[in-house]
Amino acid sequence: MRRGPFQEGEPVVLFDRRLRRYMIFLRRGGVTDLRGGKLLHDAIIGREEGEVLSSTLGERFLAFRPTLSEYVLEMPRGAQVIYPKDLGMILLWADIFPGAVVVEAGTGSGALTMALVRAVGPSGKVISYEIREDFARRAQRNIEAFLGPTENLELRRADIYEGIPESGVDRILLDLPEPWHVVPHAAKSLRPGGIFLSYLPTIVQVQQLVETLHGSGAFALIETIEALVRPWSVSGRSVRPEHRMVAHTGFITTARKLCSERSVIGYQP
């Protein structure tokens, strides 16, 4: 995580007086044209976070380094990103820990990948599968712009449906349309007690995945949840829910790897 004055090349998130959010990448001689006028990048580089900047029209903007949540929502996208509310749930429900070895597919725009890389830390490793070259390139740029060098990340151009060569993996996380095809590979790749997690948009997909997990005989504690976030407006005596909320975005399904298929004899989910 960067600290100190803003530097050339890094992202900055700006907030206007109505708290509208804008993200820019600083470059020497650069100019960004916003609703409230133009901001000169040279006037931002070298300044500290939390300062108030003035545009050419006198509009004021707060400047901060983006949080991961803000960056995910504003970064360039190749594929639809997993929303921050779900990223937080995924990290906990998959129990991502420092030093973990995590296999992820598909990389998409890199939102989940960045969250995983930060969570496993320098002693862990994230192996991320992506079959589309354009998505992989976009994700690489997004990750480098926010995290810088990532020695604990391996971006792999491969189809995880065809197999997972890694063994003894701690966690497998999937953002794929047909994750049930990965279940047999995950059963071989995960260590006993390892966690399988899938993120899916529709309950029909979830149903097929859960049936496959049960049918494999290799997993237990299969659970599906979704997260809904409702912000509140708190202003003086006016305290009420906001008119808009982030409702359904996707289902999170988790399962734990058994020591052997014999472990589920007589087990009823």
Rosetta blueprint (number, residue, H / E / L):
1 M L
2 R L
3 R L
4 G L
5 P L
6 F L
7 Q L
8 E L
9 G L
10 E L
11 P E
12 V E
13 V E
14 L E
15 F E
16 D L
17 R L
18 R L
19 L L
20 R L
21 R E
22 Y E
23 M E
24 I E
25 F E
26 L L
27 R L
28 R L
29 G L
30 G L
31 V E
32 T E
33 D E
34 L E
35 R L
36 G L
37 G E
38 K E
39 L E
40 L E
41 H H
42 D H
43 A H
44 I L
45 I L
46 G L
47 R L
48 E L
49 E L
50 G L
51 E L
52 V E
53 L E
54 S E
55 S L
56 T L
57 L L
58 G L
59 E L
60 R E
61 F E
62 L E
63 A E
64 F E
65 R L
66 P L
67 T L
68 L H
69 S H
70 E H
71 Y H
72 V H
73 L H
74 E H
75 M L
76 P L
77 R L
78 G L
79 A L
80 Q L
81 V L
82 I L
83 Y L
84 P H
85 K H
86 D H
87 L H
88 G H
89 M H
90 I H
91 L H
92 L H
93 W H
94 A L
95 D L
96 I L
97 F L
98 P L
99 G L
100 A L
101 V E
102 V E
103 V E
104 E E
105 A E
106 G L
107 T L
108 G L
109 S L
110 G L
111 A H
112 L H
113 T H
114 M H
115 A H
116 L H
117 V H
118 R H
119 A H
120 V H
121 G L
122 P L
123 S L
124 G L
125 K E
126 V E
127 I E
128 S E
129 Y E
130 E L
131 I L
132 R L
133 E H
134 D H
135 F H
136 A H
137 R H
138 R H
139 A H
140 Q H
141 R H
142 N H
143 I H
144 E H
145 A H
146 F H
147 L H
148 G L
149 P L
150 T L
151 E L
152 N L
153 L E
154 E E
155 L E
156 R E
157 R L
158 A L
159 D L
160 I H
161 Y H
162 E H
163 G L
164 I L
165 P L
166 E L
167 S L
168 G L
169 V E
170 D E
171 R E
172 I E
173 L E
174 L E
175 D L
176 L L
177 P L
178 E L
179 P H
180 W H
181 H H
182 V H
183 V H
184 P H
185 H H
186 A H
187 A H
188 K H
189 S H
190 L E
191 R E
192 P E
193 G E
194 G E
195 I E
196 F E
197 L E
198 S E
199 Y E
200 L E
201 P L
202 T L
203 I H
204 V H
205 Q H
206 V H
207 Q H
208 Q H
209 L H
210 V H
211 E H
212 T H
213 L H
214 H H
215 G H
216 S H
217 G L
218 A L
219 F E
220 A E
221 L E
222 I E
223 E E
224 T E
225 I E
226 E L
227 A L
228 L L
229 V E
230 R L
231 P L
232 W E
233 S E
234 V E
235 S E
236 G L
237 R L
238 S E
239 V E
240 R E
241 P E
242 E L
243 H L
244 R L
245 M L
246 V E
247 A L
248 H L
249 T L
250 G L
251 F E
252 I E
253 T E
254 T E
255 A E
256 R E
257 K E
258 L L
259 C L
260 S L
261 E H
262 R H
263 S H
264 V H
265 I L
266 G L
267 Y L
268 Q L
269 P L
